[in-house]
């Protein structure tokens, strides 16, 4: 498949899909945003890969108010529209192919990233290009950085292939968990969260959070909750009497 074919497909996507999402909303995107925002801190540096017209990017920027957010998309038309509709000092958009034009990211972003998001993007990356892409993204990520993916479940992809192939995009792969884990582990990412999500159908989408650090570390005292034994004692002063004294006194 030619690179120009892919670019043309996503240039056309602006009017065929993206504007509808902007005008009327999209539950799939809303659920992805709800998963992403709790992971973003005010000072974070974030890259939104395959940002489209910036719907998710804008919401991330509202959270990372003291940080910065970059959005990259293969479609120049999408980036043109994003630049005309999203005016925030902490957001920059640029066009580029994440696979073939990765050097653009290195030119535009000169700091390590805290979060990289790919909302319904990874399934559109050619399978043979995924391992190298993960390695490149790891190199521009900070320690304790996150890579957040949302994508159709394998079951949903196979459902579309059989029942509604017209809904599939120009590249639309099935992402199996074991393949993903092998690819990201080799790149230096570790699985933190994986869940099946219901959107319009049950178990339709995957929300996946990967991290660059998986070593054990003590939790700072100020963030720890009370030990469970203290909580139970406070909640029920008679707990010991009920479960110990009375039981054993009865023989």
N, C-alpha and C positions, 0 to 999 in steps of 0.2 A: 504493500500500500504506500502511495506517495505522500510525502509530507504536505504537499500543497492540497491534497484531497482532504486531509484531516483539518487543516487550517480553514478551508472553505466550509467544511461541515459546521465548525464552531462559529464561524462568521455568520452563517445562516441561523445558528441557534439563538442569536440575539433576539430576532423577531419571532421565531417559531416557538420559543419557550421562555427565554429570560425576562422579556417585558411582561409576560403574564405573571411570572413569579413576583416581579416588583409591584405590579398593580394589585394583585389579589392574594399574595402570600402563597406559601407552599408548606404543607405540614412536614414533609420530609426535611426541608431546610430548617424549620422551626425546631424540630426534635434534635437535629445536629447542633444547632446553636445552643440549645439548652444543655447539651452534653459538654460543649466546648467551654462556654463562659466560666463555669466554676473552676476550670483549670488555669485560667488566665489571671495573672496578677497585674496590678496597676503599672508596674515598671517594666513589664515584659517586652521583649523584642520578638515579634511574631511574623512568620511568613505563611501566607494563605496561598497554597498552590492550586492552580485551576480555579481562580477566584471568580471567573465569569464577570458579571457586572458589579460585583462587590457587595452583594447582599450580606453574606457572612462576614466579610472583611470589615464592613462598617460596624457591625455589632461587636466584633472583637475590639475595634478601635475605641468604642465607647467604654469598654472595660479597661483596656491598657492605656489609660489617659496620660500617664507619665512615661509611657514607653513609646514604641513605634511599631507600625504594622505595614508590611509590604504585601501587595497582591500581584501575582503573576498569572497570566493566561496566554494560551497559544493564539487566541483571537484578538487581532488588533481592534476590531470593531467593539468587542466587549470592553477592552481597556479604554477605548475612546469614550464609550458611554459612561463607564465608571468614573473617569476623570471629570466628566461634565456634570455628574449628579452627586458625587460625594466630595465635599469640600471640608477636609479636616487636616489640621497641621501635622497630625501624627500618622498620616496615611500616604503612601506612595504606591502607584500602580505602574507596571511596565509589562510590555508584551514580550513573550518569548516561549520557545519550546523547552519545557523542563528537561527533556532528554538531550536534545542536540545543542541547546543554547545555555547550558548551565553556567558558562563563564559570565553570562549577563548577571546572574545572581551575585557572583563574587565581585563584580564591578559595582553593582548597585547597593549591596549590603556589605559593609566593612566591619560589622560586629558579629559576635556569636549570637545565635538565636536561642531563645528560651522555649519557644513552641513553634512547631510546624503543623499546619492543618491541611488535610486533603479531604475535602467533602465531595463524595461521589466522583473521585478522580482516579484512584488506584486501579479500578477495573478497566479504565480506558488507556492505561499504560501497557504497551506491548510486553508480553510475559518475559521475553528475553532481556528486556531493558530494566526490569524491576530491581534485580540485585545490585546493579551498578548505581542506580538512582538512590537506593537506600544508603549505599556507602557514601555517596556524595553529600547527601543530606546530613548524615552523621558528622561529617567533617566540618560542617558549618554550624553545628549545634553545640551549645554550651554543655558543661557537665550538669547532670540532673535535668536535662531538657526533655521535652515531650514531643512525640509524633502522634497526632490524633487523626485517625482514619474513620470515615463512614463510607459504607459501600453496600450494594445489594447482597443479600445472603446467597449462597450457592443454590439453595432451593428456589429462590425467587428468579435467579438468572435462568435456571433450567426451565422454570415455568414459562418465562417470557420466550425462550427459544422454541418451546413447543406450542404455545398458545397465542403469543402476540409478538412475533419477531420484529414487526414494524416499530415497536417501542424501543428496541435496542439501538445503541449508537454505533458509529462507524467502527470503533473498536470497543468491545464490551465483553471482557473475560469473566470467567467464573474464578473467584478467589477462594481457594480452599485453605482452611486454617493451618494445616501442616505445612503447606508450601510457604505461606506467609511467615510462619514462625521460623522456618529454616532460613529464609532470605533475610529477615531483619536481624536474626541472631548473628549471622555472619557479618552483618554491617555494624553490630555493636548496640543493638536495641534489645530490650527485654519487655515481655508482655506484662502490663499492669492491669489492664481491664479488657474484657471481651464479653459482649452481650448481644443476644438476639433482640431486635427491637420491632415492635408492631407499629406500622404506620397506617396504610390502608388495608394491609393484610397482616395476619399474625406471622411473626418471625420473618418479616420481609427484609429487614436491613440489619447490618452489623455495625456496632459502635465499638471501636478498638482504640485503646490508648497504650502506646509504647513509650518506654523511657530509656534513657542512656545510662542509668545507674540503678543497680539492684542490690547493692551491698547493704547489710544490716547496720543500723545506726540507732542509738537511743533517741527517744522522742524528747524534745526540750520540756523541762518541767512545766513551763507556763502553758503548754499546749496539751498536757496530759489531763485526762479526766480522772475523777476520784477512783481509787481501786474499788473493784466490785464488792469486796468484803465490807468496805466502809459504807458504800451505798446501801447494801442490804441491811447493815446494822442500823443505819439511820431510818430506813423505811420501815423496819419492823423490829423494835427492841425486844420483842418476845420470840424472835426467830430461834435463838439458842434453846429457850425453854421448850418450844414446840418440837424442834427436830432432834434435840439431844437429850435434855434432862427428862422430859416426860416419857420419851420412847424407852430409854434405858432403865428408868425407874420402874416401868411396868414389867421388866424382866423379859 
